[in-house]
């Protein structure tokens, strides 16, 4: 494991509302190999106890406000959230063509994504607010595929939750390999994750003996958790407030079962 270099950029107190008045965030610049990455750590400073940490892997857009917002919501829910960076500092976009380019680039070397994920995993374990033995990961779109592949590879995670993430894989999980609980939250009208892909994933997890659950939301398209999904000009993308709310609640229920 490469040594991880950290540079604390800033710490800010969020006071947008009474409910989140104690939530703090810290911008963290770190490196994996030669790549300079930037993430956001969020925690509730009202509690002094160590608590579970949750990695947040962004959509194909990159380390954007959506991923950062989810880290803050996790802090409000009693966890430490870390919105990590898979592409590199400053590589974030709202244009599908650029997003495709970023994703293609990071996938060229199959070792890059696992290395960057584990750099973030080690980082969150080192955080003084985190119980290093209690770690989960959530991912959106591209990020959902990332965390599912980590689960397939046997990463030491208590739970992984995929929100509208790709389910197909060239490396199916081997029996006994998946160590934590798996929750997949997907839209029935998502053309990127068709019914056949969901069925194949279900059979894969059963064959692997994994503890998993798949929740499909009727009529819901890709990107349903991101309020800006419809702005990309792609018919396949659409925010759905009800599915967003229900999927977040399903995640919190899983964490309650796993960590409490």
Secondary structure, 3 states (H helix, E strand, C coil): CCCCCEEEEEEEECCCCHHHCCEEEEEEEEEECCEEEEEEEEEECCCCCCEEEEEEECCCCECCHHHHHHHHHHHHCCCEEEECCCCCCCCECCCHHHHHHHHHHHHCCHHHHHHHHHHHHHHHHHCCCEEEEEEEEEEECHHHHHHHHHHHCCCCCCEEEEECCCCCCCCCCCCCCCCCEEEEEEECCCCCCCHHHHHHHHHHHHHHCCCEEEEEECCCCECCCCCCHHHHCCCCECCCHHHHHHHHHHHHHHHHHHHC
